[in-house]
Amino acid sequence: MSVGWDEEGNPEPSDLGYALVRWRRTLWHDGAKLYATQIAGMFIGAIGAALAIWCVLAFALVGRGTPAPFDPPRKLVVRGPYKYVRNPMYLGAALALAGAALFYQSVSLWIYTAAFLILMHLFVILYEEPTLRRSFGEEYESYCKQVRRWLPKLKEN
């Protein structure tokens, strides 16, 4: 099979190579040049991924369980990132999505990130919090009074 090339040196649209060249151009835009938003997206995405991984480790090491409903933590996790917000794992995932949206400069990824946050908020309110109240009772109630759901409390002087 021969590969056809156009006047600009690109593979013909019928070739797999064409798809790869087009993908590379959408990823890097002007060649290998990164834009500030892409660099910011990489940092935000990395912070989000690191936060989510930290949360999974906290579930495993402190809570003696996993994020999966079939093997939930046996102990309420209130240390690490859970000391500051009650749902840092979802925040980490949202930051990773936002980082990808910035990196790829994608409106559809921003919409997906917003939908993810809305769905996670509903999931937390309608399922997760009632389940944790049943599982951990007063310990969870006390935790809820001290730690906010999504945003950390600002320090008061």
C-alpha positions as CSV (number, residue, x, y, z in Angstrom):
1,M,0.0,0.0,0.0
2,S,1.5,3.3,-1.0
3,V,1.0,6.5,1.1
4,G,-0.2,9.5,-0.8
5,W,1.0,13.0,0.1
6,D,-0.5,16.4,-0.7
7,E,1.3,19.5,-1.9
8,E,2.1,20.5,1.8
9,G,3.7,17.2,2.6
10,N,0.7,15.8,4.6
11,P,-0.7,12.3,4.2
12,E,-3.8,12.0,2.2
13,P,-7.0,12.0,4.3
14,S,-7.7,8.4,3.6
15,D,-4.5,7.3,5.5
16,L,-4.1,6.5,9.1
17,G,-1.1,8.8,9.1
18,Y,-3.4,11.7,8.2
19,A,-5.4,11.2,11.4
20,L,-2.2,11.1,13.5
21,V,-0.9,14.3,11.9
22,R,-4.2,16.1,12.5
23,W,-4.3,14.9,16.1
24,R,-0.7,16.1,16.7
25,R,-1.6,19.5,15.3
26,T,-4.7,19.8,17.5
27,L,-2.7,18.8,20.5
28,W,0.3,21.1,20.0
29,H,-1.3,23.8,17.7
30,D,1.7,25.5,16.2
31,G,4.1,22.6,16.3
32,A,5.8,22.0,19.6
33,K,4.9,25.3,21.2
34,L,3.0,25.1,24.5
35,Y,0.6,27.9,25.4
36,A,0.4,29.3,28.9
37,T,-3.1,27.7,29.3
38,Q,-1.7,24.3,28.4
39,I,1.1,24.7,30.9
40,A,-1.4,25.7,33.6
41,G,-3.6,22.8,32.5
42,M,-0.7,20.4,33.1
43,F,-0.1,21.7,36.6
44,I,-3.7,21.8,37.6
45,G,-4.3,18.3,36.2
46,A,-1.3,17.0,38.0
47,I,-2.4,18.6,41.3
48,G,-5.9,17.1,40.8
49,A,-4.5,13.6,40.0
50,A,-2.1,13.8,43.0
51,L,-5.0,14.9,45.3
52,A,-7.2,12.0,44.1
53,I,-4.4,9.5,44.6
54,W,-3.7,10.9,48.1
55,C,-7.4,10.3,48.9
56,V,-7.3,6.7,47.7
57,L,-4.2,6.1,49.8
58,A,-5.9,7.6,52.8
59,F,-8.9,5.3,52.3
60,A,-6.7,2.3,52.1
61,L,-4.2,3.1,54.9
62,V,-6.4,5.0,57.4
63,G,-9.9,3.8,56.6
64,R,-8.9,0.2,55.7
65,G,-11.0,0.2,52.6
66,T,-11.4,1.6,49.1
67,P,-13.5,4.2,47.3
68,A,-15.6,1.4,45.8
69,P,-19.0,0.8,47.4
70,F,-18.4,-2.9,47.7
71,D,-15.3,-2.3,49.9
72,P,-15.9,1.0,51.7
73,P,-13.6,2.2,54.5
74,R,-14.2,0.6,57.8
75,K,-13.1,3.7,59.7
76,L,-14.1,7.3,59.0
77,V,-11.2,9.1,57.3
78,V,-10.8,12.6,58.7
79,R,-7.0,13.0,58.1
80,G,-4.9,14.1,55.2
81,P,-7.0,16.1,52.6
82,Y,-10.2,15.0,54.5
83,K,-9.1,17.3,57.3
84,Y,-9.9,20.3,55.1
85,V,-12.9,19.2,52.9
86,R,-15.2,16.3,53.1
87,N,-15.0,15.4,49.4
88,P,-11.4,16.0,48.2
89,M,-11.4,12.9,45.9
90,Y,-14.1,14.4,43.8
91,L,-12.4,17.8,43.9
92,G,-9.2,16.1,42.7
93,A,-11.0,14.4,39.8
94,A,-12.6,17.8,38.9
95,L,-9.2,19.5,39.0
96,A,-7.8,16.8,36.7
97,L,-10.7,17.3,34.3
98,A,-10.3,21.1,34.4
99,G,-6.6,20.7,33.7
100,A,-7.4,18.6,30.7
101,A,-9.9,21.2,29.5
102,L,-7.3,23.9,29.8
103,F,-4.6,21.8,28.2
104,Y,-6.7,20.8,25.2
105,Q,-8.5,24.2,25.2
106,S,-11.8,22.3,24.9
107,V,-15.2,23.7,25.6
108,S,-16.7,20.2,25.7
109,L,-14.3,19.2,28.4
110,W,-15.3,22.3,30.4
111,I,-19.0,21.2,30.0
112,Y,-18.0,17.7,31.1
113,T,-16.2,19.1,34.2
114,A,-19.3,21.2,35.1
115,A,-21.6,18.2,34.6
116,F,-19.2,16.0,36.7
117,L,-19.3,18.6,39.6
118,I,-23.1,18.8,39.5
119,L,-23.6,15.0,39.4
120,M,-21.1,14.5,42.2
121,H,-22.8,17.2,44.3
122,L,-26.1,15.4,43.9
123,F,-24.5,12.0,44.5
124,V,-22.9,13.3,47.7
125,I,-26.2,14.8,49.0
126,L,-28.6,12.0,48.0
127,Y,-26.5,8.9,48.6
128,E,-23.1,9.3,50.1
129,E,-23.9,11.5,53.1
130,P,-27.0,9.5,54.2
131,T,-24.9,6.3,53.9
132,L,-22.1,7.8,56.0
133,R,-24.6,8.9,58.6
134,R,-25.9,5.4,58.9
135,S,-22.4,3.9,59.0
136,F,-20.6,6.3,61.3
137,G,-23.4,8.1,63.2
138,E,-22.4,10.8,65.6
139,E,-18.8,10.6,64.5
140,Y,-19.8,11.6,61.0
141,E,-22.2,14.3,62.3
142,S,-19.4,15.9,64.3
143,Y,-17.1,15.8,61.3
144,C,-19.8,17.5,59.1
145,K,-20.0,20.3,61.7
146,Q,-16.3,20.9,61.6
147,V,-15.4,20.4,57.9
148,R,-17.2,21.9,54.9
149,R,-18.4,19.8,52.0
150,W,-16.5,21.4,49.1
151,L,-14.5,24.4,50.1
152,P,-12.1,24.6,53.0
153,K,-12.8,27.1,55.8
154,L,-10.7,30.2,55.7
155,K,-8.6,30.7,58.8
156,E,-10.0,33.3,61.2
157,N,-7.6,35.7,62.9
